[in-house]
Amino acid sequence: MERNEVLKKVEEAMPTARFKHTLGVEKAAIELAEHYHMDVEKARITALLHDYAKYYEDDKARKIIEDEGFDPRLLQFHRSLWHAPVGAYLAEKEFGITDPEILEAIRLHTTGSGAMSDFDKLIYLADYTESGRTFPGVYKARRLALKSLDAAMLFALSNTITYLIKKQQSVFPDTLDAYNYFVNLNLEGDY
């Protein structure tokens, strides 16, 4: 599917501000892919589709999670986590994406996991650091992302978990697994 076809469908699925974010993630993903000598086109399509299901109807998303046997714990957490696995499902069903790396990177872009490929990290960090983001620590995250994907992941996960704790919100177990994984890499020099 051509970029313009994907863009049209993605733009129709979300508000203007989220579409602008998606274009920012595309730009960040391309930059990181070039920097780390990864497949730029794969990064582009993954970035464009990463939030495709962000505004998908709750009832339909819940049904996909249940019918497809996705992690049932998702339904115990905020609906904002649902769009990643549902988005991977829709990328396959509606866009014909069969590349397992693209689908996995979409699936993991909100929670992370203890077993992420470099491509998964790239998409997670492109989403986290795109130029429209202004939260405390984003500039450090951007610098780290160009230095070390692992160090940037540790920083991003630490920042996210701290934010959730301060707001007294629950943390999805996969996010804690991801954090523990990156902490155990002993990245003190890179972090």
N, CA, C and O of each residue as an XYZ file, in Angstrom:
764
protein
N       0.842     -1.180      0.000
C       0.000      0.000      0.000
C       0.889      1.247      0.000
O       1.870      1.317      0.740
N       0.546      2.204     -0.815
C       1.321      3.437     -0.933
C       1.130      4.325      0.301
O       0.106      4.260      0.981
N       2.131      5.145      0.567
C       2.103      6.028      1.733
C       0.849      6.900      1.737
O       0.208      7.051      2.777
N       0.490      7.479      0.583
C      -0.679      8.364      0.533
C      -1.973      7.640      0.874
O      -2.861      8.218      1.501
N      -2.088      6.379      0.465
C      -3.272      5.592      0.820
C      -3.325      5.356      2.326
O      -4.376      5.488      2.953
N      -2.173      5.006      2.893
C      -2.092      4.779      4.338
C      -2.416      6.083      5.068
O      -3.210      6.087      6.009
N      -1.809      7.179      4.643
C      -2.039      8.474      5.285
C      -3.513      8.851      5.306
O      -4.032      9.314      6.322
N      -4.174      8.651      4.190
C      -5.594      9.013      4.094
C      -6.419      8.235      5.116
O      -7.238      8.811      5.832
N      -6.198      6.941      5.176
C      -6.962      6.095      6.099
C      -6.619      6.401      7.559
O      -7.499      6.416      8.419
N      -5.347      6.641      7.828
C      -4.918      6.961      9.188
C      -5.500      8.308      9.616
O      -5.996      8.447     10.734
N      -5.437      9.286      8.734
C      -5.964     10.613      9.065
C      -7.459     10.568      9.382
O      -7.936     11.286     10.261
N      -8.186      9.729      8.668
C      -9.627      9.589      8.910
C      -9.930      8.929     10.251
O     -11.035      9.074     10.774
N      -8.973      8.214     10.805
C      -9.200      7.440     12.026
C      -8.891      8.209     13.305
O      -9.050      7.670     14.400
N      -8.448      9.474     13.183
C      -8.016     10.181     14.390
C      -8.211     11.684     14.255
O      -8.340     12.208     13.149
N      -8.230     12.376     15.401
C      -8.303     13.839     15.366
C      -7.026     14.441     14.766
O      -5.997     13.772     14.673
N      -7.110     15.693     14.368
C      -5.993     16.374     13.725
C      -4.733     16.371     14.583
O      -3.638     16.148     14.067
N      -4.869     16.613     15.881
C      -3.695     16.656     16.758
C      -2.994     15.302     16.801
O      -1.765     15.250     16.820
N      -3.748     14.214     16.816
C      -3.139     12.881     16.851
C      -2.491     12.565     15.504
O      -1.453     11.905     15.452
N      -3.095     13.032     14.426
C      -2.498     12.818     13.108
C      -1.168     13.569     13.011
O      -0.201     13.053     12.450
N      -1.121     14.789     13.557
C       0.126     15.555     13.572
C       1.187     14.790     14.378
O       2.348     14.718     13.975
N       0.779     14.225     15.509
C       1.689     13.390     16.315
C       2.201     12.217     15.474
O       3.395     11.915     15.491
N       1.311     11.565     14.748
C       1.689     10.414     13.920
C       2.739     10.810     12.884
O       3.696     10.071     12.654
N       2.563     11.957     12.271
C       3.562     12.434     11.307
C       4.891     12.731     11.999
O       5.956     12.522     11.418
N       4.829     13.214     13.230
C       6.041     13.441     14.004
C       6.748     12.137     14.342
O       7.977     12.062     14.312
N       5.972     11.116     14.662
C       6.544      9.796     14.952
C       7.179      9.228     13.681
O       8.247      8.619     13.734
N       6.523      9.430     12.550
C       7.105      8.972     11.283
C       8.476      9.618     11.067
O       9.444      8.934     10.734
N       8.551     10.924     11.257
C       9.815     11.642     11.062
C      10.879     11.126     12.036
O      12.014     10.874     11.633
N      10.522     10.971     13.302
C      11.474     10.484     14.311
C      11.923      9.055     14.002
O      13.098      8.722     14.160
N      10.992      8.218     13.567
C      11.318      6.822     13.247
C      12.283      6.751     12.062
O      13.213      5.945     12.059
N      12.056      7.590     11.072
C      12.954      7.621      9.909
C      14.356      8.046     10.342
O      15.348      7.439      9.939
N      14.428      9.092     11.166
C      15.727      9.572     11.641
C      16.456      8.496     12.439
O      17.651      8.279     12.241
N      15.747      7.825     13.334
C      16.383      6.770     14.133
C      16.776      5.580     13.262
O      17.837      4.989     13.459
N      15.934      5.232     12.311
C      16.253      4.106     11.420
C      17.507      4.416     10.605
O      18.368      3.552     10.436
N      17.612      5.631     10.106
C      18.816      6.018      9.365
C      20.040      5.987     10.282
O      21.102      5.499      9.893
N      19.889      6.503     11.482
C      20.990      6.564     12.442
C      21.501      5.163     12.797
O      22.707      4.942     12.906
N      20.567      4.221     12.975
C      20.931      2.866     13.389
C      20.985      1.875     12.219
O      21.080      0.666     12.430
N      20.928      2.379     11.018
C      21.024      1.549      9.802
C      19.971      0.437      9.780
O      20.268     -0.726      9.506
N      18.741      0.832     10.076
C      17.606     -0.090     10.000
C      16.772      0.262      8.778
O      17.003      1.284      8.133
N      15.818     -0.574      8.469
C      14.961     -0.417      7.303
C      14.065      0.820      7.465
O      13.144      0.828      8.281
N      14.350      1.859      6.679
C      13.632      3.127      6.784
C      12.167      2.972      6.386
O      11.290      3.524      7.050
N      11.893      2.242      5.331
C      10.500      2.078      4.893
C       9.673      1.305      5.921
O       8.503      1.610      6.152
N      10.291      0.320      6.519
C       9.603     -0.443      7.570
C       9.312      0.470      8.770
O       8.235      0.405      9.361
N      10.277      1.313      9.117
C      10.078      2.253     10.218
C       8.960      3.246      9.880
O       8.139      3.583     10.734
N       8.939      3.707      8.626
C       7.921      4.665      8.186
C       6.505      4.081      8.317
O       5.624      4.713      8.899
N       6.296      2.898      7.783
C       4.946      2.313      7.800
C       4.516      1.969      9.216
O       3.345      2.120      9.563
N       5.449      1.509     10.035
C       5.124      1.179     11.420
C       4.724      2.434     12.180
O       3.742      2.432     12.922
N       5.481      3.499     11.994
C       5.170      4.761     12.661
C       3.803      5.289     12.237
O       3.029      5.763     13.069
N       3.511      5.206     10.952
C       2.222      5.714     10.478
C       1.045      4.915     11.050
O      -0.037      5.465     11.257
N       1.254      3.638     11.301
C       0.155      2.788     11.781
C       0.126      2.611     13.297
O      -0.810      2.009     13.823
N       1.123      3.119     14.007
C       1.233      2.798     15.435
C       0.011      3.218     16.253
O      -0.351      2.523     17.202
N      -0.621      4.315     15.916
C      -1.788      4.788     16.676
C      -3.101      4.647     15.901
O      -4.095      5.288     16.241
N      -3.103      3.823     14.879
C      -4.296      3.688     14.036
C      -5.545      3.355     14.849
O      -6.632      3.833     14.525
N      -5.408      2.550     15.889
C      -6.570      2.120     16.687
C      -6.779      2.966     17.940
O      -7.589      2.600     18.792
N      -6.084      4.065     18.071
C      -6.155      4.895     19.285
C      -7.590      5.343     19.595
O      -7.969      5.451     20.761
N      -8.371      5.597     18.568
C      -9.744      6.085     18.769
C     -10.779      5.054     18.335
O     -11.931      5.391     18.059
N     -10.369      3.834     18.280
C     -11.262      2.726     17.927
C     -12.297      2.564     19.044
O     -11.984      2.764     20.217
N     -13.509      2.207     18.681
C     -14.577      2.076     19.674
C     -14.217      1.031     20.735
O     -13.715     -0.047     20.420
N     -14.486      1.378     22.002
C     -14.139      0.492     23.117
C     -14.741     -0.904     22.980
O     -14.057     -1.904     23.195
N     -16.013     -0.967     22.623
C     -16.675     -2.281     22.525
C     -16.021     -3.149     21.455
O     -15.831     -4.349     21.655
N     -15.680     -2.548     20.332
C     -15.028     -3.301     19.253
C     -13.618     -3.725     19.659
O     -13.190     -4.842     19.371
N     -12.904     -2.825     20.329
C     -11.550     -3.149     20.785
C     -11.592     -4.286     21.806
O     -10.799     -5.225     21.731
N     -12.511     -4.196     22.749
C     -12.661     -5.246     23.770
C     -12.953     -6.592     23.104
O     -12.401     -7.618     23.502
N     -13.812     -6.582     22.101
C     -14.167     -7.824     21.408
C     -12.943     -8.425     20.699
O     -12.740     -9.639     20.735
N     -12.140     -7.584     20.063
C     -10.923     -8.078     19.398
C      -9.981     -8.682     20.430
O      -9.436     -9.765     20.218
N      -9.787     -7.984     21.550
C      -8.890     -8.489     22.604
C      -9.370     -9.853     23.085
O      -8.571    -10.774     23.255
N     -10.655     -9.980     23.300
C     -11.205    -11.255     23.781
C     -11.178    -12.335     22.700
O     -10.722    -13.451     22.947
N     -11.663    -12.007     21.510
C     -11.775    -13.002     20.432
C     -10.418    -13.486     19.927
O     -10.281    -14.644     19.533
N      -9.422    -12.612     19.937
C      -8.103    -12.972     19.412
C      -7.184    -13.553     20.482
O      -6.039    -13.906     20.199
N      -7.685    -13.650     21.699
C      -6.886    -14.245     22.771
C      -5.712    -13.380     23.205
O      -4.692    -13.901     23.656
N      -5.848    -12.052     23.071
C      -4.795    -11.160     23.546
C      -4.753    -11.211     25.065
O      -5.689    -11.699     25.699
N      -3.693    -10.719     25.640
C      -3.500    -10.731     27.090
C      -4.754    -10.180     27.775
O      -5.066     -8.998     27.635
N      -5.475    -11.033     28.517
C      -6.721    -10.577     29.147
C      -6.498     -9.515     30.223
O      -7.434     -8.804     30.591
N      -5.275     -9.401     30.727
C      -4.988     -8.367     31.733
C      -5.210     -6.970     31.170
O      -5.487     -6.035     31.920
N      -5.089     -6.821     29.843
C      -5.302     -5.507     29.230
C      -6.647     -4.914     29.630
O      -6.759     -3.706     29.838
N      -7.651     -5.749     29.736
C      -9.002     -5.268     30.033
C      -9.146     -4.759     31.464
O     -10.141     -4.116     31.801
N      -8.161     -5.045     32.297
C      -8.175     -4.564     33.684
C      -7.465     -3.213     33.814
O      -7.461     -2.603     34.883
N      -6.867     -2.755     32.713
C      -6.120     -1.505     32.717
C      -6.811     -0.475     31.836
O      -7.773     -0.781     31.131
N      -6.311      0.729     31.889
C      -6.895      1.829     31.130
C      -6.946      1.493     29.639
O      -6.033      0.873     29.095
N      -8.015      1.909     29.003
C      -8.236      1.624     27.577
C      -7.133      2.164     26.672
O      -6.999      1.723     25.531
N      -6.343      3.113     27.169
C      -5.264      3.668     26.342
C      -4.223      2.609     25.978
O      -3.473      2.789     25.018
N      -4.167      1.516     26.724
C      -3.245      0.429     26.396
C      -3.791     -0.482     25.303
O      -3.023     -1.202     24.665
N      -5.079     -0.466     25.081
C      -5.710     -1.402     24.149
C      -5.323     -1.139     22.697
O      -5.265     -2.067     21.890
N      -5.059      0.120     22.365
C      -4.874      0.459     20.948
C      -3.636     -0.183     20.329
O      -3.570     -0.337     19.110
N      -2.669     -0.555     21.139
C      -1.450     -1.138     20.572
C      -1.706     -2.548     20.022
O      -1.443     -2.784     18.842
N      -2.210     -3.494     20.828
C      -2.481     -4.810     20.244
C      -3.610     -4.780     19.213
O      -3.558     -5.493     18.210
N      -4.624     -3.960     19.459
C      -5.716     -3.849     18.487
C      -5.188     -3.220     17.202
O      -5.596     -3.615     16.110
N      -4.299     -2.260     17.317
C      -3.696     -1.631     16.140
C      -2.882     -2.616     15.319
O      -2.924     -2.586     14.090
N      -2.139     -3.493     15.994
C      -1.384     -4.521     15.266
C      -2.339     -5.443     14.520
O      -2.088     -5.815     13.374
N      -3.421     -5.803     15.167
C      -4.439     -6.660     14.542
C      -5.030     -5.967     13.303
O      -5.169     -6.587     12.249
N      -5.371     -4.692     13.436
C      -5.970     -3.952     12.322
C      -4.965     -3.690     11.207
O      -5.337     -3.646     10.034
N      -3.700     -3.517     11.562
C      -2.662     -3.337     10.538
C      -2.618     -4.562      9.627
O      -2.428     -4.448      8.417
N      -2.795     -5.716     10.224
C      -2.798     -6.950      9.434
C      -4.094     -7.100      8.645
O      -4.069     -7.393      7.450
N      -5.221     -6.898      9.316
C      -6.520     -7.150      8.678
C      -6.910     -6.083      7.658
O      -7.450     -6.411      6.601
N      -6.646     -4.819      7.958
C      -7.102     -3.738      7.087
C      -6.040     -3.250      6.096
O      -6.374     -2.725      5.034
N      -4.768     -3.424      6.446
C      -3.696     -2.925      5.578
C      -2.892     -4.052      4.952
O      -2.020     -3.803      4.119
N      -3.176     -5.296      5.346
C      -2.474     -6.440      4.777
C      -1.031     -6.576      5.227
O      -0.229     -7.222      4.552
N      -0.690     -5.973      6.365
C       0.675     -6.064      6.892
C       0.878     -7.462      7.473
O       0.122     -7.898      8.342
N       1.891     -8.151      6.992
C       2.189     -9.486      7.517
C       3.582     -9.570      8.137
O       3.933    -10.592      8.728
N       4.370     -8.518      8.011
C       5.724     -8.507      8.562
C       5.636     -8.578     10.090
O       5.104     -7.663     10.718
N       6.149     -9.652     10.690
C       6.029     -9.804     12.146
C       6.749     -8.707     12.928
O       6.341     -8.381     14.042
N       7.815     -8.133     12.364
C       8.515     -7.049     13.068
C       7.647     -5.798     13.172
O       7.621     -5.139     14.211
N       6.946     -5.477     12.105
C       6.056     -4.314     12.127
C       4.928     -4.540     13.124
O       4.629     -3.672     13.944
N       4.312     -5.702     13.049
C       3.181     -5.991     13.931
C       3.602     -6.000     15.396
O       2.880     -5.488     16.251
N       4.761     -6.576     15.688
C       5.239     -6.622     17.078
C       5.591     -5.228     17.585
O       5.301     -4.902     18.736
N       6.204     -4.414     16.756
C       6.563     -3.056     17.182
C       5.309     -2.223     17.471
O       5.298     -1.435     18.417
N       4.269     -2.389     16.676
C       3.003     -1.704     16.957
C       2.440     -2.219     18.279
O       1.992     -1.435     19.115
N       2.464     -3.525     18.462
C       1.897     -4.142     19.668
C       2.596     -3.665     20.944
O       1.952     -3.523     21.984
N       3.893     -3.419     20.875
C       4.665     -3.083     22.074
C       4.880     -1.586     22.293
O       5.521     -1.207     23.273
N       4.373     -0.737     21.430
C       4.753      0.670     21.507
C       4.193      1.420     22.710
O       4.618      2.545     22.972
N       3.260      0.841     23.444
C       2.754      1.513     24.646
C       3.292      0.909     25.938
O       3.576      1.639     26.887
N       3.432     -0.390     25.986
C       3.830     -1.041     27.241
C       5.295     -1.430     27.280
O       5.885     -1.517     28.357
N       5.888     -1.665     26.120
C       7.213     -2.256     26.102
C       7.116     -3.707     26.541
O       6.027     -4.238     26.758
N       8.274     -4.334     26.667
C       8.330     -5.716     27.131
C       9.772     -6.044     27.472
O      10.694     -5.313     27.108
N       9.954     -7.140     28.170
C      11.293     -7.553     28.550
C      12.100     -8.112     27.399
O      13.309     -8.299     27.533
N      11.473     -8.381     26.286
C      12.168     -8.981     25.143
C      11.865     -8.177     23.884
O      11.127     -8.629     23.008
N      12.440     -6.983     23.805
C      12.183     -6.114     22.656
C      13.347     -6.172     21.676
O      14.512     -6.167     22.074
N      13.016     -6.227     20.399
C      14.053     -6.137     19.369
C      14.492     -4.676     19.257
O      13.836     -3.783     19.794
N      15.595     -4.440     18.562
C      16.024     -3.059     18.334
C      14.965     -2.284     17.556
O      14.783     -1.087     17.777
N      14.269     -2.961     16.647
C      13.213     -2.282     15.891
C      12.050     -1.903     16.809
O      11.484     -0.820     16.665
N      11.685     -2.777     17.750
C      10.643     -2.447     18.728
C      11.034     -1.207     19.526
O      10.220     -0.309     19.744
N      12.292     -1.175     19.956
C      12.797     -0.034     20.737
C      12.740      1.245     19.900
O      12.343      2.302     20.392
N      13.134      1.141     18.649
C      13.141      2.299     17.754
C      11.745      2.918     17.666
O      11.599      4.135     17.783
N      10.724      2.091     17.463
C       9.353      2.612     17.340
C       8.865      3.173     18.675
O       8.256      4.242     18.713
N       9.128      2.464     19.757
C       8.746      2.954     21.084
C       9.354      4.341     21.320
O       8.672      5.262     21.769
N      10.634      4.472     21.013
C      11.332      5.730     21.262
C      10.937      6.825     20.275
O      10.909      7.999     20.646
N      10.634      6.474     19.045
C      10.150      7.475     18.086
C       8.838      8.069     18.583
O       8.621      9.277     18.481
N       7.969      7.229     19.117
C       6.700      7.677     19.686
C       6.956      8.550     20.918
O       6.291      9.567     21.114
N       7.894      8.155     21.721
C       8.194      8.848     22.981
C       8.873     10.198     22.759
O       8.656     11.136     23.525
N       9.693     10.297     21.716
C      10.545     11.480     21.555
C      10.187     12.386     20.381
O      10.887     13.371     20.141
N       9.120     12.085     19.644
C       8.826     12.907     18.461
C       8.771     14.386     18.832
O       8.504     14.738     19.981
N       9.025     15.238     17.856
C       9.262     16.664     18.108
C       8.106     17.405     18.763
O       8.317     18.478     19.330
N       6.904     16.875     18.704
C       5.767     17.527     19.344
C       5.680     17.272     20.840
O       4.892     17.919     21.530
N       6.463     16.356     21.343
C       6.454     16.046     22.780
C       7.195     17.137     23.551
O       8.245     17.612     23.119
N       6.632     17.528     24.702
C       7.235     18.606     25.489
C       7.355     18.278     26.973
O       7.641     19.177     27.763
N       7.152     17.047     27.379
C       7.172     16.690     28.798
C       8.590     16.803     29.381
O       9.572     16.783     28.640
N       8.685     16.922     30.701
C      10.004     16.992     31.336
C      10.836     15.740     31.017
O      10.378     14.611     31.188
N      12.034     15.965     30.562
C      12.936     14.857     30.264
C      12.980     14.465     28.798
O      13.807     13.637     28.416
N      12.120     15.030     27.968
C      12.076     14.607     26.561
C      13.379     14.935     25.830
O      13.800     14.188     24.946
N      14.017     16.053     26.196
C      15.267     16.400     25.511
C      16.366     15.396     25.829
O      17.150     15.020     24.958
N      16.414     14.967     27.084
C      17.379     13.933     27.463
C      17.057     12.626     26.737
O      17.960     11.937     26.262
N      15.785     12.291     26.653
C      15.383     11.059     25.955
C      15.812     11.103     24.491
O      16.263     10.096     23.945
N      15.673     12.262     23.854
C      16.086     12.403     22.453
C      17.593     12.202     22.293
O      18.044     11.527     21.368
N      18.362     12.792     23.202
C      19.823     12.625     23.148
C      20.201     11.162     23.364
O      21.025     10.611     22.634
N      19.596     10.540     24.368
C      19.903      9.142     24.654
C      19.530      8.232     23.492
O      20.240      7.269     23.202
N      18.413      8.533     22.821
C      17.959      7.684     21.711
C      18.988      7.635     20.587
O      19.068      6.642     19.863
N      19.774      8.693     20.437
C      20.810      8.711     19.404
C      22.131      8.101     19.887
O      23.036      7.837     19.095
N      22.217      7.888     21.181
C      23.426      7.314     21.763
C      23.285      5.811     21.983
O      24.183      5.037     21.649
N      22.146      5.408     22.549
C      21.935      4.004     22.898
C      20.441      3.735     23.033
O      19.771      4.352     23.862
N      19.921      2.827     22.230
C      18.504      2.473     22.337
C      18.192      1.919     23.720
O      17.141      2.216     24.287
N      19.095      1.120     24.260
C      18.858      0.526     25.580
C      18.821      1.580     26.680
O      17.930      1.562     27.530
N      19.785      2.499     26.666
C      19.805      3.559     27.673
C      18.571      4.446     27.543
O      17.996      4.859     28.549
N      18.166      4.739     26.322
C      16.970      5.557     26.105
C      15.721      4.835     26.591
O      14.822      5.457     27.158
N      15.664      3.531     26.373
C      14.515      2.757     26.863
C      14.457      2.789     28.386
O      13.384      2.986     28.957
N      15.585      2.600     29.044
C      15.604      2.639     30.504
C      15.120      3.988     31.001
O      14.321      4.060     31.935
N      15.601      5.060     30.378
C      15.176      6.400     30.782
C      13.677      6.595     30.548
O      12.966      7.079     31.429
N      13.203      6.220     29.366
C      11.785      6.407     29.031
C      10.881      5.604     29.961
O       9.873      6.116     30.451
N      11.238      4.367     30.199
C      10.429      3.526     31.087
C      10.447      4.061     32.513
O       9.409      4.089     33.175
N      11.612      4.486     32.992
C      11.712      5.067     34.342
C      10.817      6.293     34.454
O      10.081      6.458     35.427
N      10.895      7.144     33.447
C      10.104      8.375     33.429
C       8.603      8.062     33.411
O       7.820      8.681     34.132
N       8.223      7.106     32.587
C       6.809      6.735     32.463
C       6.275      6.140     33.761
O       5.200      6.513     34.229
N       7.025      5.223     34.330
C       6.585      4.578     35.576
C       6.488      5.607     36.700
O       5.530      5.593     37.473
N       7.472      6.496     36.794
C       7.435      7.549     37.817
C       6.200      8.428     37.641
O       5.533      8.771     38.617
N       5.900      8.789     36.402
C       4.720      9.600     36.099
C       3.442      8.883     36.556
O       2.584      9.481     37.205
N       3.330      7.604     36.209
C       2.135      6.842     36.585
C       1.993      6.720     38.100
O       0.889      6.821     38.635
N       3.101      6.507     38.778
C       3.066      6.388     40.239
C       2.640      7.711     40.869
O       1.823      7.726     41.791
N       3.188      8.818     40.377
C       2.812     10.129     40.915
C       1.325     10.404     40.737
O       0.709     11.081     41.560
N       0.750      9.875     39.656
C      -0.685     10.073     39.403
C      -1.529      8.967     40.036
O      -2.744      8.921     39.846
N      -0.878      8.076     40.792
C      -1.529      6.934     41.437
C      -2.300      6.082     40.427
O      -3.438      5.676     40.665
N      -1.645      5.827     39.298
C      -2.222      4.962     38.275
C      -1.456      3.646     38.251
O      -0.270      3.594     38.579
N      -2.139      2.609     37.864
C      -1.505      1.295     37.816
C      -0.526      1.209     36.648
O      -0.652      1.915     35.647
N       0.452      0.322     36.812
C       1.490      0.108     35.799
C       1.303     -1.299     35.243
O       1.269     -2.269     36.000
N       1.183     -1.411     33.928
C       0.979     -2.712     33.301
C       2.206     -3.597     33.557
O       3.336     -3.115     33.464
N       2.005     -4.872     33.876
C       3.133     -5.766     34.205
C       4.217     -5.833     33.133
O       5.394     -5.950     33.474
N       3.863     -5.762     31.857
C       4.882     -5.810     30.802
C       5.813     -4.595     30.863
O       6.989     -4.688     30.514
N       5.280     -3.469     31.306
C       6.096     -2.270     31.441
C       7.109     -2.454     32.565
O       8.268     -2.058     32.438
N       6.669     -3.050     33.655
C       7.598     -3.353     34.751
C       8.635     -4.382     34.318
O       9.808     -4.267     34.674
N       8.214     -5.383     33.558
C       9.167     -6.374     33.021
C      10.214     -5.696     32.141
O      11.402     -6.009     32.217
N       9.758     -4.769     31.307
C      10.686     -4.054     30.424
C      11.672     -3.243     31.253
O      12.879     -3.283     31.013
N      11.157     -2.514     32.221
C      12.028     -1.719     33.094
C      13.068     -2.614     33.774
O      14.258     -2.299     33.770
N      12.624     -3.715     34.348
C      13.542     -4.633     35.028
C      14.591     -5.177     34.070
O      15.758     -5.315     34.435
N      14.179     -5.485     32.855
C      15.125     -5.981     31.853
C      16.234     -4.953     31.598
O      17.419     -5.284     31.631
N      15.834     -3.708     31.346
C      16.826     -2.681     31.008
C      17.677     -2.294     32.218
O      18.857     -1.984     32.055
N      17.110     -2.303     33.429
C      17.905     -2.054     34.635
C      18.992     -3.112     34.769
O      20.128     -2.801     35.126
N      18.647     -4.336     34.486
C      19.603     -5.438     34.644
C      20.701     -5.462     33.576
O      21.634     -6.259     33.669
N      20.595     -4.600     32.571
C      21.670     -4.494     31.588
C      22.867     -3.706     32.130
O      23.929     -3.659     31.509
N      22.672     -3.088     33.307
C      23.744     -2.301     33.932
C      24.266     -1.212     32.992
O      25.421     -1.244     32.570
N      23.412     -0.266     32.677
C      23.716      0.777     31.701
C      24.236      2.066     32.322
O      24.155      3.121     31.693
N      24.766      2.009     33.532
C      25.127      3.240     34.244
C      25.934      4.207     33.390
O      25.673      5.409     33.418
N      26.894      3.720     32.641
C      27.740      4.586     31.830
C      26.986      5.249     30.690
O      27.345      6.353     30.280
N      25.958      4.607     30.172
C      25.201      5.155     29.052
C      24.029      6.011     29.508
O      23.549      6.861     28.758
N      23.575      5.796     30.713
C      22.355      6.414     31.200
C      22.700      7.740     31.815
O      21.815      8.446     32.297
